[in-house]
Amino acid sequence: MKHLELSEDERRTLREMGVFHPHARTRMRAQGILRLSQGLTLQKTADEFGVHLNSVEQWRQRWNKLGLAGLYEGRHTGRPRKWTPQQQQALGALAHSEGGSVGALLREIAQCRDHAPISESTAKRYLKEMNFTYKRYRYGLKKSEIRWRSSAPE
């Protein structure tokens, strides 16, 4: 295996990333590259961090190819949303006009519209993205004219 040669600036940056970076996986990769540069084998590094040998090899290859940018994770897209933006806006309009609990809003939408069923937590997330808030002592939506007007498309 080739020994990784790092400049003093790279060592300092990796040390700081290994301690202060907000994402744990990026901290682990930075520490792993440092350990490889200190002469540890791939297997010893994998054992130290509790990951598979192939993971450490990928870290090394990405470091050689991309440098510091190779330590970051790619984008995680996840599952597409169940409702289109227009359906979400319809929920927001109903919440603004009717108010009430999220369960009541979902029942209202289920009766009169052709929407895919979603959970209450998903509906709450959609409403939160539209700047709706909840009162803690009542599980109903707070009607706020200022917030609704600032988030509504024109």
N, C-alpha and C positions, 0 to 999 in steps of 0.2 A: 504494500500500500504506500502511496505517495504521502509524504509529510506535508502538511499545510503550512505554508509560509505566510505569516501575517505581518503587516507593517505595525509600527507602534500606535499609529492612529486607529487602525482597525482593531487592535487589541483593546485599546481604551474604549472605543465605541461599543465593542461586543461586551466588555465588562459592565459598562453602564446599562446597556440593553438587558443584559442578563439579570440585573437587579431592579431596574426602574421601569421597564416597559410594562404597559397596562395589561397586555395579553400574556397569559401564562405559557402558552405554546411557543410564542415568539421568544420569551425569556429562556425557555428550555433549549430552543434551537441555537440561540446565541451562546449559551453556556456550552452546548455540545460542540459547536465549531471551535470554541476556545480550547476545550479538552482535546480535540483532535489536533489542534495546532501545538499542543504541549507534548504530543507524541503518543497519546493513548490510541489503541487500536479501535477499529469499528466495534468489535464485539464487547470490549471493556466499556466503551462509551455507551453502547446500547444497554448493557447490564446496569451501569450507573444510573441511567435515567429511566430504566424500566420500560424501554420501547424495543421494537423489533430491530434486528440488524439492518434490514432493508430501509427502515426509516432513517437511520443515521447515514446510510449510503446516499439516500436521496437528499438529505441536508447538505452533505459534502458536495454532491454534484450540482445542486442548485447554487451553493456558495461559489463554486468555480465558474458557473455559467453567468449568474446574475449579481453576484456580490451581496451586498447588504439587502437588496430588494428580494433576494431568494429566501430570506428568513420569514417573510410575511406569508400568511395564508391567502389563498385565492378567494374569490367571492363564493358564498354559499347561497344559492338562489332559493331553495326550498320549494314547497308546493305552491302553485298559483292560487290567487285569491278566488273564493267561491263566487263573490259578487263583483259585478262590473262597477266602475266609478259612478255610473248613472244610478244603479240600484242602491249604492251606498248613499248617494245624495238624496234619494227618495226616502231612505231611513232617516236621514238628518232632517229633511223637511217635515216628516211625520213627527219626529221627536220635538221639533220646534213648535209645531202647531198643536199637538195633542199633549205632549209631556208624558208623565207617568213612568212606570217601570219598564225596563228593557223587555221583560217577558210579555208585558201587555203590548208593547210595540211590535214584537215579533208575531204575536197572535193576530194582530190587526193586519200586518203585511201578509201573513199566510192566508187570511180569508179573502183578500181582495186582489192579490197580485200573484204573478207567476215568478216567484223567486226560489232559488235553491234554499233548502233549509240550512240554517247556521245555528251555532250554539249561542247562548247568551254572552259568553265571554268574547266570542268573535264580534258580536254586535257591539258590546261595550268598547272593544278595541277600535272598531270603526268610528263610533261616536267620539271616543277620546281623540282620535286623529282629526276630527272636525271641531275640536275644542269644546265639546260638551263636558260638563262636570257633574258630579253627584254630590248630593248632600249626605253626610254620614248618618244622620239620625233618621233619614227617610230614604228609601231606595228608589227615589224618583229623580228625574232629570231636573237640573236647575235651568230655568229659562233665563237666558242672558241675551238681550237684544244686541249688545255691543259685540259679543263674541260671535254670534250667529252672522251678523252682517259682515264682520271682518273675514270670515272663512268662506262665505258663499261666493261661488263664481259669478262673474258679471258678464 
